[in-house]
Structures are given as structure tokens and as C-alpha cells.
Amino acid sequence: MNADLSVTGMPTYESRLQHEPRWALAEASRFFEEASALQDTLRRVAQRLDELGIPCAVGGGLALFAHGYRRFTEDVDLLVTPEGLGQAHKGLAGLGYVRLFAGSKNLRDGASRVQIKFLVTGQYPGDGKPKPVAFPDPAAVAVEKDGVRYLSLPSLVELKLASGMTAPARLKDISDVIELIKLLDLAPDFSEKLAPFVREKYSELWRWVRAGPKRFVRPWGDKRLTPQTQPTAQVDAAQREAAELLAAMRADGVVLEPGEGGGGERARLVTTDPAIAKKYDMHEESEFWDEDDEGGGPPPQGAR
């Protein structure tokens, strides 16, 4: 059978994503609105397994999405016990779920043609070889969100690390952990929630992500308000508002760095405190273009 076709003879979900750009773009948009065929498939199969009393926990990209890392994925990963796997196959039979091929542990939803991959308790992530980290019992690690049970964050990170550490083809799992550290601002002691086998790798990635404090900046375009000048009563209302903002930011520890030659036209307000950066709508320095680069940079802005 053509790998791009399901057992029903229709194109698979992943094949449509690859070969139908317009549909794929629309589907990706629906995904981030949590209304895609993938998420519909997840809700249907999770509800059915719940009705059958089969413990399960969603892993993979959908678990990342649930925990705050919103990236696209193309299949549903479900953690079940060996007994649960057999019960799932039996309970889903006749409901439009079919094996990918004879003897396959994985299924495909005949309606959406989305692939459902089963992760089985006691088996091993990554290269599949025995290691100190194995897929756990879903009942012990599941957390519920909107009626669906997902791998807990520590379990998800632990399995991602064990997979990426042992299978070169699974380096994306390492990348996923890096993004979780960034987006969720995970602490260094989060490693204590993980198996010893992966703790040092987590710490290594955390140090890499957090190497040195990040600088958050806001362009300051008022030439009259620089470290060398003080606002006076003669400035107009807009400048007075800008001066008050500048004073408040300085009081919160924000530094005003002058532009080249001390002029204010390229001055920047700078902090390394994420909370202060959020308060004053400041952004990571790496997000700004250098005005000397080809195409120029964003125009300096004063207070808004």
C-alpha cells in the first residue's frame, strides 16, 4: 500500500499536510485555535478510552501544546499500559479506527485519517533500548486539562530528554526541552523532579539557555532627554509625560544608554529584569535590527 494512503485508500493526514499547501495552512490555523482535525481526533479517542476505563495520558506535541509550548504536530501520542493497549484495540474496533498495517500497535482514525501512536508503559523512549528511564504508568503521571489527561510536565521533560540523549534522530526532543525552559522560565532546581539519568542534561541545557542575563531594551527617541539633561518645567505636556516615564523607569533600575556621540537619537533604555521589561513594554535586544545593517532598523521611539 502507498505510504501516503491510509487503509481506507484515502490520503493520510500527514500526506495532506505535505502535499496540499493551502489545506495545510488552513489546518495549521485551526490547530492554533484548538479546532483542528488533530485535536478533534484527540478528544474523540480520549473520551472513548475514558468510557472504557482505560488509563491513558497524552504525550508528544499535543502535551507540549497543553503545557504552553504551542508548536504544530501531526499525530496523537497516547501513553497506555500493555493491558490498556490491548483493551484500546478491542474497544476501538468497529468505530472507524484501523491498524496502520497487520500487527501494528498504532491506529489511524478512519474519519480524520490522523495517526494515533501508542507509547507503552515499560518500553523505552528514544532508541528503544533499556535505560534508566522508561515510559511510566499513565495513571501515575497524568494531569487533566479541559477533560483530557496529559503527561505531567516533569514526566514530559524527562521522557523528551531520555529520547533525545539516546537517539540522534530524536534531537528535536532536546530542542523541545530548550523551548520549555525558555517559555515556562523553568528553574534550575526543576531537575530535582527528574530521574537522575537526565538531570545533568537538563542542567546543561538550563545553563545554556540562561547563560548571562538577557538585556531588554526600548528605543528612546527624544534627543532632549538623555543622561546629561534634566526635564524642566518649560517642556510641553508630551515631553513632560515622557520625562515622568523616564524618571519612573530609572527608579525601577532601568538604565538609559546614550547613542553614538552621546546623542539621544539612538539611545536605549535597558534592563535585565524580565518583570520590569514587561511593565514597560521592553523587548529582548536580539529582536531589534542594527540601524547600520542593510535595510536599516526600526525608527527610534519615545514614550507612548
C-alpha contacts under 8 A as a table, 3 or more apart, distances in Angstrom:
res1	aa1	res2	aa2	distance
1	M	5	L	7.12
1	M	7	V	7.85
2	N	5	L	5.41
3	A	6	S	7.44
4	D	11	P	5.75
4	D	12	T	5.81
4	D	14	E	7.89
4	D	15	S	5.35
5	L	8	T	7.50
5	L	9	G	5.36
5	L	10	M	5.31
5	L	11	P	4.43
5	L	12	T	5.31
5	L	15	S	7.69
6	S	9	G	5.28
6	S	10	M	5.55
6	S	11	P	6.04
6	S	12	T	5.35
6	S	100	L	7.30
6	S	108	R	7.69
6	S	113	R	6.87
7	V	10	M	7.45
7	V	98	V	7.44
7	V	99	R	7.99
7	V	100	L	6.88
7	V	101	F	7.86
8	T	110	G	7.01
10	M	113	R	7.93
11	P	15	S	6.10
11	P	16	R	6.44
11	P	113	R	7.52
12	T	15	S	5.06
12	T	16	R	6.30
12	T	113	R	5.15
12	T	114	V	6.78
13	Y	16	R	5.27
13	Y	17	L	6.42
13	Y	74	E	7.45
13	Y	112	S	6.94
13	Y	113	R	5.19
13	Y	114	V	5.13
13	Y	115	Q	7.51
14	E	17	L	5.05
14	E	18	Q	6.37
14	E	74	E	6.18
14	E	114	V	7.41
15	S	18	Q	5.09
15	S	19	H	6.05
16	R	19	H	5.20
16	R	20	E	5.22
16	R	23	W	7.47
16	R	24	A	6.91
17	L	20	E	5.83
17	L	21	P	6.73
17	L	23	W	7.21
17	L	24	A	4.74
18	Q	21	P	6.97
18	Q	24	A	7.49
20	E	23	W	5.46
20	E	24	A	5.96
21	P	24	A	4.94
21	P	25	L	6.07
22	R	25	L	5.24
22	R	26	A	6.35
23	W	26	A	5.13
23	W	27	E	5.99
24	A	27	E	4.97
24	A	28	A	6.03
25	L	28	A	5.13
25	L	29	S	6.32
26	A	29	S	5.09
26	A	30	R	6.31
27	E	30	R	4.99
27	E	31	F	6.06
27	E	36	S	5.98
27	E	37	A	7.61
28	A	31	F	4.87
28	A	32	F	6.48
28	A	36	S	7.46
28	A	72	F	7.04
29	S	32	F	5.46
29	S	33	E	6.51
30	R	33	E	4.95
30	R	34	E	6.16
30	R	35	A	5.01
30	R	36	S	4.73
31	F	34	E	4.84
31	F	35	A	5.60
31	F	36	S	4.52
31	F	37	A	7.85
31	F	38	L	7.45
31	F	39	Q	7.22
31	F	72	F	7.27
32	F	35	A	7.52
32	F	36	S	7.97
32	F	70	R	7.42
32	F	72	F	7.86
33	E	36	S	7.58
34	E	39	Q	6.36
35	A	39	Q	6.25
35	A	40	D	6.78
36	S	39	Q	5.32
36	S	40	D	6.24
37	A	40	D	5.00
37	A	41	T	6.03
37	A	112	S	6.09
37	A	114	V	7.67
38	L	41	T	5.13
38	L	42	L	6.28
38	L	74	E	7.05
38	L	75	D	6.85
38	L	76	V	7.20
38	L	112	S	7.60
38	L	114	V	6.42
39	Q	42	L	4.88
39	Q	43	R	6.20
40	D	43	R	5.24
40	D	44	R	6.24
41	T	44	R	5.20
41	T	45	V	6.16
41	T	76	V	7.95
41	T	109	D	7.18
41	T	112	S	6.92
41	T	114	V	7.11
42	L	45	V	5.42
42	L	46	A	5.88
42	L	76	V	6.45
43	R	46	A	5.20
43	R	47	Q	6.00
43	R	148	V	7.23
44	R	47	Q	5.27
44	R	48	R	6.25
45	V	48	R	5.04
45	V	49	L	6.16
46	A	49	L	5.21
46	A	50	D	6.09
46	A	56	C	7.91
46	A	148	V	6.63
47	Q	50	D	5.03
47	Q	51	E	6.19
47	Q	148	V	7.94
48	R	51	E	5.06
48	R	52	L	6.31
48	R	92	L	7.73
49	L	52	L	4.97
49	L	53	G	6.20
49	L	54	I	5.25
49	L	55	P	7.42
49	L	56	C	7.61
49	L	88	A	6.75
49	L	91	G	7.82
50	D	53	G	4.98
50	D	54	I	5.88
50	D	55	P	7.17
51	E	54	I	7.74
52	L	91	G	7.06
54	I	80	V	7.81
54	I	84	G	5.68
54	I	87	Q	7.28
54	I	88	A	7.23
55	P	80	V	6.39
55	P	81	T	7.65
55	P	84	G	6.93
55	P	138	P	6.14
55	P	139	A	5.83
56	C	78	L	6.29
56	C	79	L	5.31
56	C	80	V	4.88
56	C	81	T	7.81
56	C	84	G	7.94
56	C	138	P	5.23
56	C	139	A	6.92
56	C	142	A	7.64
56	C	149	R	7.04
57	A	78	L	5.68
57	A	79	L	5.06
57	A	80	V	7.01
57	A	138	P	5.38
57	A	139	A	7.73
57	A	141	V	7.76
57	A	142	A	5.55
57	A	143	V	7.96
57	A	149	R	5.09
57	A	150	Y	4.56
57	A	151	L	5.40
58	V	62	L	6.93
58	V	63	A	5.89
58	V	76	V	7.47
58	V	77	D	5.75
58	V	78	L	4.66
58	V	79	L	6.15
58	V	148	V	7.90
58	V	149	R	6.24
58	V	150	Y	4.34
58	V	151	L	5.83
59	G	62	L	6.35
59	G	63	A	4.83
59	G	64	L	7.65
59	G	76	V	7.77
59	G	77	D	5.16
59	G	78	L	5.89
59	G	79	L	6.69
59	G	150	Y	6.30
59	G	151	L	5.69
59	G	156	L	6.97
60	G	63	A	5.46
60	G	64	L	6.51
60	G	76	V	7.43
60	G	77	D	5.64
60	G	156	L	7.91
61	G	64	L	4.96
61	G	65	F	6.20
61	G	71	R	7.02
61	G	72	F	6.99
61	G	73	T	5.44
61	G	76	V	7.97
61	G	77	D	7.96
62	L	65	F	4.94
62	L	66	A	6.25
62	L	73	T	7.09
62	L	76	V	7.03
62	L	77	D	7.71
63	A	66	A	5.00
63	A	67	H	6.27
63	A	150	Y	5.84
63	A	151	L	6.50
63	A	156	L	7.61
64	L	67	H	5.19
64	L	68	G	6.36
64	L	69	Y	5.17
64	L	70	R	6.80
64	L	71	R	7.59
64	L	156	L	7.97
65	F	68	G	5.30
65	F	69	Y	4.90
65	F	70	R	4.52
65	F	71	R	6.41
66	A	69	Y	7.33
66	A	70	R	7.79
66	A	145	K	7.63
66	A	150	Y	7.69
67	H	153	L	6.96
68	G	180	L	7.84
68	G	183	L	7.45
68	G	184	L	7.29
69	Y	179	E	7.15
69	Y	180	L	6.39
69	Y	183	L	6.94
74	E	114	V	7.49
74	E	115	Q	7.87
75	D	114	V	6.08
75	D	115	Q	5.20
75	D	116	I	6.05
75	D	117	K	7.16
76	V	114	V	7.53
76	V	115	Q	6.39
76	V	116	I	4.80
76	V	117	K	6.01
77	D	116	I	6.03
77	D	117	K	4.78
77	D	118	F	5.83
77	D	119	L	6.81
78	L	116	I	7.27
78	L	117	K	6.19
78	L	118	F	4.92
78	L	119	L	5.81
79	L	118	F	5.81
79	L	119	L	4.46
79	L	120	V	5.73
79	L	121	T	7.00
79	L	135	F	7.69
79	L	137	D	7.92
79	L	138	P	6.08
80	V	83	E	7.90
80	V	84	G	5.45
80	V	85	L	5.99
80	V	118	F	6.81
80	V	119	L	6.24
80	V	120	V	5.22
80	V	121	T	6.11
80	V	137	D	7.11
80	V	138	P	6.07
81	T	84	G	4.80
81	T	85	L	6.15
81	T	120	V	5.40
81	T	121	T	4.76
81	T	122	G	7.92
81	T	137	D	6.30
81	T	138	P	7.22
82	P	85	L	5.14
82	P	86	G	6.72
82	P	120	V	5.97
82	P	121	T	6.44
83	E	86	G	5.42
83	E	87	Q	6.32
84	G	87	Q	4.95
84	G	88	A	5.88
85	L	88	A	5.05
85	L	89	H	6.31
85	L	105	K	7.79
85	L	118	F	7.53
85	L	120	V	7.46
86	G	89	H	5.28
86	G	90	K	6.27
87	Q	90	K	5.08
87	Q	91	G	5.84
88	A	91	G	5.02
88	A	92	L	5.82
89	H	92	L	5.36
89	H	93	A	6.02
90	K	93	A	5.35
92	L	95	L	5.56
92	L	96	G	7.56
92	L	97	Y	6.06
93	A	96	G	7.03
93	A	97	Y	6.21
93	A	98	V	7.31
94	G	97	Y	7.03
96	G	109	D	6.20
96	G	110	G	5.00
96	G	111	A	6.88
97	Y	107	L	6.13
97	Y	108	R	5.53
97	Y	109	D	4.72
97	Y	110	G	5.58
98	V	107	L	5.27
98	V	108	R	5.37
98	V	109	D	6.75
98	V	110	G	6.80
99	R	102	A	6.67
99	R	103	G	7.52
99	R	104	S	5.77
99	R	105	K	7.10
99	R	106	N	5.99
99	R	107	L	4.41
99	R	108	R	6.25
100	L	104	S	5.93
100	L	106	N	6.30
100	L	107	L	5.62
100	L	108	R	6.32
101	F	104	S	5.38
104	S	107	L	7.47
105	K	117	K	7.72
105	K	118	F	6.84
106	N	115	Q	7.40
106	N	116	I	5.84
106	N	117	K	4.92
106	N	118	F	5.85
107	L	115	Q	6.01
107	L	116	I	5.11
107	L	117	K	6.70
108	R	113	R	5.75
108	R	114	V	5.59
108	R	115	Q	4.40
108	R	116	I	5.62
109	D	112	S	5.65
109	D	113	R	4.88
109	D	114	V	5.40
109	D	115	Q	6.48
109	D	116	I	7.29
110	G	113	R	5.04
110	G	114	V	7.71
119	L	123	Q	7.67
119	L	135	F	7.10
120	V	123	Q	5.73
120	V	135	F	6.35
121	T	134	A	7.15
121	T	135	F	4.70
121	T	136	P	5.07
121	T	137	D	5.48
121	T	138	P	7.57
122	G	134	A	5.45
122	G	135	F	5.34
122	G	136	P	6.46
122	G	137	D	7.98
123	Q	128	G	6.93
123	Q	130	P	7.92
123	Q	134	A	5.63
123	Q	135	F	5.68
124	Y	127	D	7.42
124	Y	128	G	4.68
124	Y	129	K	6.09
124	Y	130	P	6.18
124	Y	131	K	6.95
124	Y	133	V	6.82
124	Y	134	A	4.57
124	Y	135	F	5.94
125	P	128	G	5.42
125	P	129	K	7.86
125	P	133	V	7.64
125	P	134	A	6.47
125	P	135	F	6.84
125	P	159	L	6.47
125	P	160	K	7.92
125	P	162	A	6.42
125	P	163	S	4.89
126	G	129	K	7.82
126	G	162	A	6.52
126	G	163	S	3.50
126	G	164	G	6.23
126	G	165	M	7.55
126	G	166	T	5.60
126	G	167	A	5.03
126	G	170	R	6.61
127	D	163	S	6.94
127	D	166	T	5.79
127	D	167	A	5.00
130	P	134	A	7.84
131	K	134	A	6.94
132	P	195	A	7.94
132	P	197	F	6.32
133	V	158	E	7.84
133	V	159	L	7.23
133	V	162	A	6.62
133	V	195	A	7.11
133	V	197	F	7.14
134	A	159	L	7.73
135	F	159	L	7.35
136	P	140	A	7.36
136	P	141	V	7.29
137	D	140	A	5.51
137	D	141	V	6.90
138	P	141	V	5.38
138	P	142	A	5.69
138	P	151	L	7.46
139	A	142	A	5.82
141	V	151	L	5.83
141	V	152	S	5.60
141	V	155	S	6.71
142	A	149	R	5.55
142	A	150	Y	5.27
142	A	151	L	4.87
142	A	152	S	5.57
143	V	149	R	5.28
143	V	150	Y	5.34
143	V	151	L	6.25
143	V	152	S	5.51
144	E	147	G	6.09
144	E	148	V	5.43
144	E	149	R	4.22
144	E	150	Y	6.13
145	K	148	V	5.38
145	K	149	R	6.28
145	K	150	Y	7.38
151	L	155	S	6.08
151	L	156	L	5.77
152	S	155	S	5.30
152	S	156	L	6.10
153	L	156	L	5.04
153	L	157	V	6.11
154	P	157	V	5.21
154	P	158	E	5.99
154	P	190	F	7.99
154	P	193	K	6.17
154	P	194	L	6.27
155	S	158	E	5.04
155	S	159	L	6.10
155	S	194	L	7.49
156	L	159	L	5.36
156	L	160	K	6.10
157	V	160	K	5.10
157	V	161	L	6.10
157	V	177	V	6.18
157	V	194	L	7.94
158	E	161	L	5.27
158	E	162	A	6.20
158	E	194	L	5.84
158	E	195	A	6.89
158	E	198	V	6.61
159	L	162	A	5.10
159	L	163	S	6.01
160	K	163	S	5.16
160	K	164	G	6.12
160	K	173	D	4.96
160	K	174	I	6.52
160	K	176	D	7.52
160	K	177	V	6.90
161	L	164	G	5.19
161	L	165	M	5.89
161	L	173	D	6.52
161	L	174	I	5.90
161	L	177	V	7.19
161	L	198	V	6.24
161	L	201	K	7.35
161	L	202	Y	7.47
162	A	165	M	5.24
162	A	166	T	6.37
162	A	197	F	7.73
162	A	198	V	6.33
163	S	166	T	5.56
163	S	167	A	6.05
163	S	170	R	6.37
163	S	173	D	6.68
164	G	167	A	5.51
164	G	168	P	6.68
164	G	169	A	7.81
164	G	170	R	4.91
164	G	171	L	4.83
164	G	172	K	7.02
164	G	173	D	5.15
164	G	174	I	5.30
165	M	168	P	7.48
165	M	171	L	7.62
165	M	174	I	7.64
167	A	170	R	5.28
167	A	171	L	7.16
168	P	171	L	5.67
169	A	172	K	7.89
170	R	173	D	5.68
170	R	174	I	7.66
171	L	174	I	5.25
171	L	175	S	6.61
172	K	175	S	4.80
172	K	176	D	6.11
173	D	176	D	4.98
173	D	177	V	6.49
174	I	177	V	5.21
174	I	178	I	6.39
175	S	178	I	5.02
175	S	179	E	6.32
176	D	179	E	5.16
176	D	180	L	6.27
177	V	180	L	4.97
177	V	181	I	6.20
178	I	181	I	5.18
178	I	182	K	6.34
178	I	205	L	6.49
178	I	206	W	7.53
178	I	209	V	7.09
179	E	182	K	5.03
179	E	183	L	5.92
180	L	183	L	5.22
180	L	184	L	5.60
180	L	185	D	7.52
180	L	186	L	7.32
181	I	184	L	5.64
181	I	185	D	5.32
181	I	186	L	4.83
181	I	187	A	7.84
181	I	206	W	6.79
181	I	209	V	7.51
182	K	185	D	5.21
182	K	186	L	7.13
182	K	209	V	6.99
183	L	186	L	8.00
186	L	190	F	6.59
187	A	190	F	5.40
188	P	191	S	6.40
188	P	203	S	6.52
188	P	206	W	6.51
189	D	192	E	5.59
189	D	193	K	7.93
190	F	193	K	5.67
190	F	194	L	7.40
191	S	194	L	5.25
191	S	199	R	5.21
191	S	200	E	7.91
191	S	202	Y	6.30
191	S	203	S	6.78
192	E	195	A	7.77
192	E	199	R	7.26
194	L	198	V	6.77
194	L	199	R	6.13
195	A	198	V	5.87
195	A	199	R	6.43
196	P	199	R	5.16
196	P	200	E	7.68
197	F	200	E	7.58
198	V	201	K	5.34
198	V	202	Y	6.30
199	R	202	Y	5.14
199	R	203	S	6.22
200	E	203	S	4.98
200	E	204	E	6.03
201	K	204	E	4.99
201	K	205	L	6.21
202	Y	205	L	5.16
202	Y	206	W	6.05
203	S	206	W	4.95
203	S	207	R	6.10
204	E	207	R	5.24
204	E	208	W	6.25
205	L	208	W	4.99
205	L	209	V	6.14
206	W	209	V	5.13
206	W	210	R	5.99
207	R	210	R	5.12
207	R	211	A	5.55
208	W	211	A	5.28
210	R	213	P	6.88
213	P	272	T	6.00
214	K	272	T	5.53
214	K	284	E	6.92
214	K	285	E	7.87
215	R	270	V	6.52
215	R	271	T	5.80
215	R	272	T	4.77
215	R	284	E	5.84
215	R	285	E	5.72
216	F	270	V	5.63
216	F	271	T	5.29
216	F	272	T	5.85
216	F	273	D	7.69
216	F	274	P	7.49
216	F	277	A	6.08
216	F	282	M	5.63
216	F	283	H	4.87
216	F	284	E	4.30
216	F	285	E	5.42
217	V	268	R	6.20
217	V	269	L	5.38
217	V	270	V	4.53
217	V	271	T	6.57
217	V	277	A	7.64
217	V	282	M	5.15
217	V	283	H	5.42
217	V	284	E	6.21
217	V	285	E	5.66
218	R	268	R	5.58
218	R	269	L	5.09
218	R	270	V	6.73
218	R	281	D	7.50
218	R	282	M	5.04
218	R	283	H	6.68
218	R	301	Q	7.95
219	P	266	R	7.01
219	P	267	A	6.22
219	P	268	R	4.50
219	P	269	L	6.29
219	P	300	P	5.20
219	P	301	Q	5.50
219	P	302	G	6.97
220	W	264	G	6.96
220	W	265	E	7.14
220	W	266	R	6.85
220	W	267	A	5.25
220	W	268	R	5.16
220	W	269	L	6.50
220	W	300	P	5.96
220	W	301	Q	5.37
220	W	302	G	4.86
220	W	303	A	7.36
221	G	264	G	6.14
221	G	265	E	5.05
221	G	266	R	6.63
221	G	267	A	6.77
221	G	300	P	4.79
221	G	301	Q	4.72
221	G	302	G	4.61
222	D	225	L	5.60
222	D	226	T	7.75
222	D	264	G	5.92
222	D	265	E	6.54
222	D	301	Q	7.72
222	D	302	G	5.73
223	K	226	T	6.56
223	K	263	G	6.27
223	K	264	G	4.01
223	K	265	E	5.55
224	R	229	T	6.77
224	R	264	G	6.98
225	L	228	Q	7.83
225	L	229	T	5.82
225	L	230	Q	6.76
225	L	231	P	6.89
225	L	243	A	7.13
225	L	264	G	6.93
226	T	229	T	5.39
226	T	230	Q	7.66
226	T	256	L	7.31
226	T	258	P	6.66
226	T	263	G	7.47
226	T	264	G	5.76
226	T	267	A	7.71
227	P	230	Q	7.67
227	P	256	L	6.65
227	P	257	E	7.77
227	P	258	P	7.14
231	P	235	V	7.07
231	P	240	R	7.25
231	P	243	A	6.05
232	T	235	V	5.95
233	A	240	R	7.90
235	V	239	Q	5.74
235	V	240	R	6.01
236	D	239	Q	5.34
236	D	240	R	6.02
237	A	240	R	4.92
237	A	241	E	6.17
238	A	241	E	5.15
238	A	242	A	6.27
239	Q	242	A	4.91
239	Q	243	A	5.99
240	R	243	A	4.94
240	R	244	E	6.16
241	E	244	E	5.12
241	E	245	L	6.23
241	E	303	A	7.84
242	A	245	L	5.08
242	A	246	L	6.12
242	A	302	G	7.20
242	A	303	A	5.26
242	A	304	R	7.86
243	A	246	L	5.00
243	A	247	A	6.16
244	E	247	A	5.05
244	E	248	A	6.18
245	L	248	A	5.06
245	L	249	M	6.13
245	L	303	A	7.17
246	L	249	M	5.16
246	L	250	R	6.13
247	A	250	R	5.12
247	A	251	A	6.16
248	A	251	A	5.03
248	A	252	D	6.42
249	M	252	D	5.05
249	M	253	G	6.54
249	M	254	V	5.28
249	M	255	V	8.00
249	M	280	Y	7.75
250	R	253	G	5.03
250	R	254	V	4.74
250	R	255	V	6.23
250	R	256	L	7.75
251	A	254	V	7.20
252	D	276	I	7.30
253	G	271	T	7.18
254	V	269	L	6.31
254	V	270	V	5.56
254	V	271	T	5.09
255	V	269	L	5.52
255	V	270	V	5.11
255	V	271	T	6.48
256	L	267	A	6.87
256	L	268	R	5.73
256	L	269	L	4.43
256	L	270	V	6.29
257	E	267	A	5.50
257	E	268	R	5.25
257	E	269	L	6.17
257	E	270	V	7.13
258	P	261	G	7.81
258	P	262	G	5.05
258	P	263	G	6.16
258	P	264	G	5.90
258	P	266	R	6.91
258	P	267	A	4.36
258	P	268	R	6.67
259	G	262	G	5.21
259	G	263	G	5.16
259	G	264	G	5.61
259	G	265	E	6.36
259	G	266	R	4.33
259	G	267	A	4.26
259	G	268	R	7.36
260	E	263	G	6.18
260	E	266	R	6.90
260	E	267	A	7.98
263	G	266	R	6.92
263	G	267	A	7.08
264	G	267	A	4.83
265	E	300	P	6.84
266	R	300	P	6.60
271	T	274	P	7.88
271	T	276	I	7.27
271	T	277	A	6.66
272	T	277	A	7.63
273	D	276	I	5.36
273	D	277	A	6.16
274	P	277	A	4.91
274	P	278	K	6.17
275	A	278	K	5.20
275	A	279	K	6.25
276	I	279	K	4.96
276	I	280	Y	6.36
277	A	280	Y	5.43
277	A	281	D	5.90
277	A	282	M	4.62
277	A	283	H	6.75
278	K	281	D	5.13
278	K	282	M	6.15
278	K	283	H	7.99
279	K	282	M	7.78
283	H	287	E	6.94
284	E	287	E	5.62
284	E	288	F	7.71
285	E	288	F	5.79
286	S	289	W	7.69
288	F	297	G	7.12
288	F	298	P	7.37
289	W	293	D	7.13
289	W	296	G	7.10
289	W	297	G	4.70
289	W	298	P	6.83
290	D	293	D	5.36
290	D	296	G	6.75
290	D	297	G	5.49
291	E	294	E	7.92
291	E	295	G	7.89
291	E	296	G	4.40
291	E	297	G	4.13
291	E	298	P	7.23
292	D	296	G	5.88
292	D	297	G	7.42
293	D	296	G	5.37
293	D	297	G	7.20
